């Protein structure tokens, strides 16, 4: 399966050469069965991962031993990029569903800055969008109600799953237990269950097995404490296609 590149197309029009660079960036895919932890905090690292299939959770372990899920990753994401600044892995990566990744050695990635500088700039924008996502999650976790946090999460997942063709009539598979939702949002299982029922009773969502339907998008958007982030398309500072690398 090829690495989904929809997120880069949201930042700029890609040339065939840039798409070829992306296709060749990662090693062959590695299958990750559901529940597999394939990176632990503190592991030595020599690269990062392109996420090609399934759902993957990034988490850290607090001194109390409690797990804190920082991000739910979907195909098209890059995994372990924060660890580029460190000598060891900053987070733990676990497959929430059957998943797949493609490893990118740092040396190969570094070559983009000379061979394809415009594409390297798009990677920089993608990493900044990840930072914005974490900033928003941190902002709402400390100030928003449980209903507001779940509304924002469901809208975010809807927006990220749409380009992958995984949303049908505003519904999608949500392969997350209430425990996982609690670890992500900082809630107890009981609180998560109570809040999901409240959203159902209000007619905003419906659940059937692992299928989640967003019945009232407008109401969920009004409830969400933050508006969605919309990336700037082809910012003025982006290197133009085929720009030569200046000397010195």
Secondary structure, 3 states (H helix, E strand, C coil): CCCCCHHHHCCCCCCHHHHHHHHHHCCCCEEECCCCEEECCCCECCEEEEEEECCEEEEEECCCCCEEEEEEECCCCEECHHHHHCCECCCEEEECCCEEEEEEEHHHHHHHHHHCHHHHHHHHHHHHHHHHHHHHHHHHHHHCCHHHHHHHHHHHHHHHHHCCCCCECCEEECCCCHHHHHHHHCCCHHHHHHHHHHHHHCCCEEEECCEEEECCHHHHHHHCCCCCCCCCCCCCCCCCCCCCCCCC
